Amino acid sequence: MTTGKKKATLIFQDVTKDQQQNSADDEALSLAFFELANVPFVGYRLEASQQRKGGKVDESIVVTVEQDTTACGNHTGGIVWETSYLLINYLLQKSQKLGRVLEVGAGCGLLGQVLAASGWCKQVVLTETEEVLVNLQANLERNATLFQNKKKRPVINAQKLDWLAYEKDAIDDIKKHSFDTIVGTDVVFAPSLVEPLLSTLSFMARDDAVVYLCLQVRCEDSHQLLLDTAASHGWKLCDISQELASIPDCAWGLQMECHLIQLTRIQDDGAGSTKKKRKETDDGTPPSSKKRKKKK
């Protein structure tokens, strides 16, 4: 954590504005992300048009996080990667309720915090390993005033989650089969962690949950293992990266060789199928969970 006088914050949209409008300049785009990755503070400007209507909508909200640029040799959660900015842009342009959201490998926490501030989530739980959690918690405190719902209760928190011990860490707001949407960016980087990640997703997700993983291929063996083993963990894997080409604020993702992966549960389509169309109520909670609550 930095001390003394606070340094200026680089806002993602300001640094990448020209590059996003003119995606032909690969070098300039790479330099823009290099600049973002090497400053203490970065932020994302959440425009009024990106926020869920209903209640008070600010003209714009800036979510700011502090990066730990000295941690790269110890873990990958010290900086905000390109894929985090990309997945923010993608999910916000969809303008749909996300229900209870789990972020795995949250790092500095920019993605989950922007989603929480947007109003499109009922609750967001950011998760990380213990060594990254200190900076993640500090970033939540930095943006605390942005995360109050109508009942003045925080809609976001951070907890420890080890993919090798996910059942042990399933306490407080992390519960089995309780999340509607799960997000993760650059979380596929070591072959030994791919199947533990898939098992964690299976444990945390509701039957009708959607998982979005935004990745750059940092380890070819790990990426291939994800493609090869997703089905054995009950997931239908679709690479939906080409959707980015038609979205102005996301087209640069293809240029940066980012992959957008969508995982949904493999369902039985036979006579006994329980497959249902995904729906949401006004508060972002699927009808199925509403029914469970009434039975209690």
N, C-alpha and C positions, 0 to 999 in steps of 0.2 A: 504494500500500500504506500502511496506517496504521501509525503508530509509537507507542511509549509504552504506556500501560495499555490492555489489550484491552477493547473495549466489549462490552456485553451482546449476545447473539444473539437475534434474534426467530425463533421456531420457527413454521413455516407452520401446523401444526395448531392451535397455541395462538391465533394471531391470527385464524384463519378458522373456528374451531370453531362459534361461534354462527351465523355466516352460512351455513355448509354445512348445518347442521341446519334452518335456516329460510331457504330460498332465496327467500322473497318480498321481502326487503329488498334491492333492487338497490343503493341508495345505500350501505348499510353494507358490502356486499361490495366495492364499488369502493373505498371508503375503506380497507378492510383491505389490499387489494393496493397501494394508494397508500402505506400505511405500510410495507409490506414492501419496496417499491421505493426507499425513501428512508432506509434505515439501512445502516450499513457491513457488518453481518454478518447473514446469514439462514441458517436451517437447516431440515432435514427430519428428523422423527423416524421411523425405520424400525422398526416394531413387530415383535416375534417372529413374529406371524402372517403378516407380509409376507415373511419371509425363507425361503429354501429350506431345507427340513428335511434333516438329514444333517450330521454333524459338530457342532461346538458352535454353538448359536444363542443369541445374547445376548438378554436380555429386551427391550432396545431399543438402537438405534444412532442417534446423531445425526450427520448429515453437515452440516458447516458450511462456508460459502463466504463470502469477502469480496467485496463489490460495489464497483465503481468508479463511484460515482454522479456523478463529474465528467466521465465520458467520453461522455455521451449526445450531445454535439455533434459528436463525432468518429466514433463507431461505435455499433452497437446491442448490443455484447457486454458492456456494463458492469454490467447488472443482470439479475436472474432474472425473466423475464416470466411472466405468468399461465399461459401455455401449457406452460411447463416443469413447473410443479406439477401441472397437469392430466394431462400425458402420464405423469408418474411414477405418479400414482394409477391411471390406466387400465392401464398395463402390469403393475403389481404385483398388481392384482386378478385378472389373468388367470392368475397362478401357473403360468407355463410357461417352459421353458428357451428362452433367446434366442440361444445359441451365441456366435459372435464378433459383437460389436456395434460399429458405427461411429456416432459422433455428429457430424453436420455442423453448423457454426455453434454450437459448444458454449458460447460465452460464458464465464460464471463456472464452468461445469462441474457444476452441481448435479444435473441429470438423469442424466448418465452415471455420476457418482460414486455416486448412490443405487442405480442398477441394479447397479453393480459390487459394492457392499457387500451387496446383497440375496442374492447367491449364485446368481442365475438366469442369469448370463452366464459363458461360458468365458473371455472376454477383452473389454475395452472399450477402444476407441481414441477419444479426444476430439480433435477437429480444429478449428482456428481460423486466422484470419489472424495475421500476425506481430505486429501491434500489440496484439492481445488475448491473445497466448500467454503473456506474462509473468505476468499475474494468474492465468490458468488453471493454469499450472505451480505457482504459489505455493499455490493452493487444493488441488492434488493433494498437495503436501507437508504441508499442514495436516491432511489426513485419512489420511496414509500408513499408519497402523497398522490401518486398516480393510480395506486391500486386499492381503491375503496369502491365497493359496490353500493347500491342504494341503501343497504342496511348497515353501511359503514363498517363492514367486515373485510379484512384483506382477502383478495381473490387469488393470491399467489404466495407460495412459500418455497423453500428449498430444503431438500433432505438428502442424506447419504443413500446411495444405491450402488451396490457392488453387483455386477452381473454374475459373478461367481457365487454370490450369496444373497440372491434377490428375495428368497423366502424369508430369510432372517431379517432383511432390511424392510420388509413389508409391514411397517407400523405407521401410526398416525394417519396422514393423508395418502399413503401408499397402500392400497388394498388390492387384493386379487380381483381380476376381471372388473375393474372399476373405471376404466378410462375409455372415452369415446374417440379421442384422437391422440396419437403418439407421434412425436416429431424427434428427429435427430439429424445432426449435420456432421459430416466427416467422422462418423463413429465406426467405420470399417477400415481398420489399419493394421490389424494383427490377426493372423489365422487362428490363434488360440482363443480369441475373444468373439469370433463370429457366431458360433453356435450358442455360447452363453448369452449373447445379445438376443438371438432369435428366441431362446427359451424365456428370457426376461420379458420380451414383447408378448409372447403367448400367455404368460402368467398375468400380466397387467391389463391386457386388452379385453374389452367386452366382445361379445360374439359379433357385433356389427361394427366394431371399431375400424378405423382407417389409420394406417401408419404411413408417414411420409419420411423418407430418408433422402437427404440431398448430399451427394457424395462426389468427391474427386477420387480417381483411382490412385491412391497413395501406395497400395500394395496389390499387385495383380492377383496373387494367390488368394488374398483375403476377399477381394471383390468376386472372384470366380466361385469361391466357397459359398458366399452369400447366394449367388444365383443357383448353385447346385443343391443347396441344403434347405432353402426356404420352405419348399413343399413338404419336406419330412417333418417340419415343425408346425405344419398346418396352415402355411401361408401361401396365397396366390400372389406371385410377384409380377408386377408390370413395370417396365421402364417407360415412363410417360414423359421423357425428356423433350420429345418433339413438340409437346404443348407449349414449351417455352418460346418457340419461334414466333408464335402469333401473339405474344404478350409483350408490348413495348418495353416494360420495365424488367423483363426477364430474358429477353433474347440474348443478352450478353452472356448468360449462363452457358449456352452452347459454345460460344467462343472461348470460354474458359474451361471447356471440356468437363462441365459439371453433369452429373447424372441425377435425375429425379426419379426415385423409386417409390412406387405405391404398393403397399401390402394390405391385402384383405383376407379374411378367413376363408379357407376352402370349405364350401358348404355342400351338403348332400342335396342334389337337385332331383332326387327320386321322389316317390309318392309320399315318403315320410319326411320330406324336407321341412326344415324350420326356417328356411331362408326368407327374410322379410326385407321389404324396401326400407332403407334408412330414413327415418323421419326425426324431426326435432320439435320440441315445444318452445314456447316463447323464452324460457330461461335456459335453453340449450340442452335440456335433459331429454334423452330419448323416451318415448312413451313406455317402453318396457321397464325402465327403472322407476317410472312413476307408479306402475302397477305393483312393483315389488314393495315400494314404500307403503302403499295402501294396505297390503296384506300384513304388515308388521303390526 
